[in-house]
């Protein structure tokens, strides 16, 4: 914005100097002549540049105001969407935990189940839980048996198939 103020000030000064010079030359040279016409043209050019710059500045300020309003509205919508997403994730987690409880899973089986739903491999789950892969494999097998599912794909489908839109 400082560039704009500087430019507007410069054009104003050029116009005023040209205007004063035209008045001075008019009196001294006794009327209109090519020199005065050039100075009038320079003054009008400076005045024109000032007007164009002012109009452009007003338009830019309007656009900036519109963009700020749009940004504010978008940020509000995003914030509301994030809150809604957090609520939905919390509700989805409660649904999963309730189903795990209905299946009468142990805490270890629940933990393995959540990690399976997140897409971790048995080896990764063993690493995260600091247990052997064989233990994780057995806990996953117990989970599938209690849930009446044949494996990881059916476990994931059990919770996610209703979320998919055809």
C-alpha positions, 0 to 999 in steps of 0.5 A: 500500500505504500507504493500506491500512496507514493505513486498517488502523491507523485502524480499529485505533485507532478500535476500541481507543478505542471499547473503552476508552471502553466500559469507562470508561463502563460503570464510570462509568454503572453498566452497559449504556445507549444511550450505551454501545450506540452506542459498542459499535456504533462499535467493532464497525463499526471492527472489521468494517471492519478485517476486511473490509479485511484479507480484501480485502488478502489477496485482492488480494495473492493476485491480484497474485502470480498476475498477477506469475507469469502476467506472468513466464511470458508474458515468458518465452514471448515471449522464447522466441518472439522467439528462435525468430522470429530463428532462423527469419528467419535461416534464411529469409534463408539460404534466399533467399541460397542460391537467389540463389547458385543463380541465379548473381545478381550482388551488385547483382541480389541486393540488388535482389532483397531490396529487391523482396521487401521490397516496395519499388518500382523508384523506391524501390530506385533511391533507396536504392541511389543509382542510376538507376531504369533501372539497377534495372529492368535488374537486376530484369529480369536477376534474373527472367531468370536465375531463370526468373520473369516478374516481381516477383509470381512472385519473391515467390511463389517464396519465400513460397508455402510459408509460407502455410497454406490 
